[in-house]
Amino acid sequence: MESSSALAQHSLKELAVDIPRTRKPNRKPWIFGTVGVVALAAVTLGLSQLRAAAPTVERGSVWLDSVKRGPMLRQVKGAGTLVPEYIRWLTADTAGRVERIHVRPGAPVQADTLLLELSNPDVQLQALEAERQLASAEAELIALRTTLETQRISQEAALATLQAESSNAGRQAQATVALLDRSFVPTLEAQQTREKAGELSTRLELERRRLAVLNASTKEQLAAQQGQIERLKAVARFRRTQVESMQVKAGETGVLTELPLELGQWVTPGTVLAKVVKPERLKAELRIAETQARDIQVGQRAQVDTRNGVVEGTVSRVAPAASQGTVRVEVTLPDELPKGARPDLTVEGTVELERLGDVLFVGRPAGAQPNSTMSLFRLMPGSDEAVRIPVQLGRGSVNSIEVVQGLTEGDQVVLSDMTVWDAVDRVRVR
């Protein structure tokens, strides 16, 4: 019975295989593929709309400040040194060798204190030669005066003799004329007498003119020789001064601060021999960056930190030209200075430029320049995210700068150097 049933089922299966079937198409794979593509496109579009995660900056590593409104004090700062108001540099007037050094730096000196001695035989020989030439010129003046005086006396004597002869000839001519009228003398003799008298009169006039020329020439020759003597006196005086200058004296009461010479050293004219200062009167020489010194003027107030105290001063001079990127500013200080203040002491000075009224200002960011525009990171209110924004700056001071545009009162900004984050516009401050 069971075997007949099995045979019947087997026959039915074979018949089922032989009968062709009509199947419906399967569309599920296409639906799933389309849905996946759409989902992938949606995810890609969503991710493209997302912003990159902002980098994190530690709050303790940056300097934050709030924008304030109110009065702002404009100042500039610079380092410098204390220098004496009065300095006397002693230089060599002539070449010489250092023979003796009597005083060393740091010692108080008087005007007549002998500091050192120089020697130069050539200078002494030149002084002796100048003295010899002067003496020779003075002897020549005496001889010239004697010669000219002798010539003048001789000329006056010759003039007196000629005047007597001329007078005599005139009288003879008058007498001859009288005798000629009476026919006592011939006409030729009378004519000769008159011509002789005229000749002597002419010679007398010429000799008088010669005496006048001789007197004028005498004055000119004596004046020329006297001028030569005065020039030789000046040369001799200069040579004596050179010899005396080899005895180097302080010239002023003060303190000897420099004497950069050693025994046997050869110096040339113009070489610095010593430096004498008056230490009781000091001033500050500040070096201000040339970009900050344009508004400094004489008379402005200044504060100088001597490391032992801060003293008030006044700007007394501003150098007309910059040197190595800085401008030298001199500040006059009061007579009384803190203890320890001495020449060449390093100090820091702050010059007060002006006091601004009601302005918007903030601490000076790193690299900020007055009257420029720079990017700053501003902290968003109620968030730890800082966004980069452009800020227009105005007048600047040492530690603060005016805000012209871009920020409002109460805004918090990052003042530290953020150049490492130049590629991003947002950071998180934690």
Stockholm file with secondary structure:
# STOCKHOLM 1.0

chainA/1-430         MESSSALAQHSLKELAVDIPRTRKPNRKPWIFGTVGVVALAAVTLGLSQLRAAAPTVERGSVWLDSVKRGPMLRQVKGAGTLVPEYIRWLTADTAGRVERIHVRPGAPVQADTLLLELSNPDVQLQALEAERQLASAEAELIALRTTLETQRISQEAALATLQAESSNAGRQAQATVALLDRSFVPTLEAQQTREKAGELSTRLELERRRLAVLNASTKEQLAAQQGQIERLKAVARFRRTQVESMQVKAGETGVLTELPLELGQWVTPGTVLAKVVKPERLKAELRIAETQARDIQVGQRAQVDTRNGVVEGTVSRVAPAASQGTVRVEVTLPDELPKGARPDLTVEGTVELERLGDVLFVGRPAGAQPNSTMSLFRLMPGSDEAVRIPVQLGRGSVNSIEVVQGLTEGDQVVLSDMTVWDAVDRVRVR
#=GR chainA/1-430 SS CHHHHHHHHHHHHHHHHHSCCCCCCCCHHHHHHHHHHHHHHHHHHHHHHSCCCCCEECGGGSCEEECEEEEEEEEEEEEEEEEESCEEEEECSSCEEEEEECCCTTCEECTTCEEEEEECHHHHHHHHHHHHHHHHHHHHHHHHHHHHHHHHHHHHHHHHHHHHHHHHHHHHHHHHHHHHHTTSSCHHHHHHHHHHHHHHHHHHHHHHHHHHHHHHHHHHHHHHHHHHHHHHHHHHHHHHHHHHHTEEECCSSEEEEECCCCTTCEECTTCEEEEEECTTSEEEEEEEETTTGGGCCTTCEEEEECSSCEEEEEEEEECSSCBTTEEEEEEECCSCCCTTCCTTCEEEEEEEEEEEEEEEEEECCTTCCTTCEEEEEEECTTSSEEEEEEEEEEEECSSEEEEEESCCTTCEEECSCCGGGTTCSEEEEC
#=GC SS_cons         CHHHHHHHHHHHHHHHHHSCCCCCCCCHHHHHHHHHHHHHHHHHHHHHHSCCCCCEECGGGSCEEECEEEEEEEEEEEEEEEEESCEEEEECSSCEEEEEECCCTTCEECTTCEEEEEECHHHHHHHHHHHHHHHHHHHHHHHHHHHHHHHHHHHHHHHHHHHHHHHHHHHHHHHHHHHHHTTSSCHHHHHHHHHHHHHHHHHHHHHHHHHHHHHHHHHHHHHHHHHHHHHHHHHHHHHHHHHHHTEEECCSSEEEEECCCCTTCEECTTCEEEEEECTTSEEEEEEEETTTGGGCCTTCEEEEECSSCEEEEEEEEECSSCBTTEEEEEEECCSCCCTTCCTTCEEEEEEEEEEEEEEEEEECCTTCCTTCEEEEEEECTTSSEEEEEEEEEEEECSSEEEEEESCCTTCEEECSCCGGGTTCSEEEEC
//
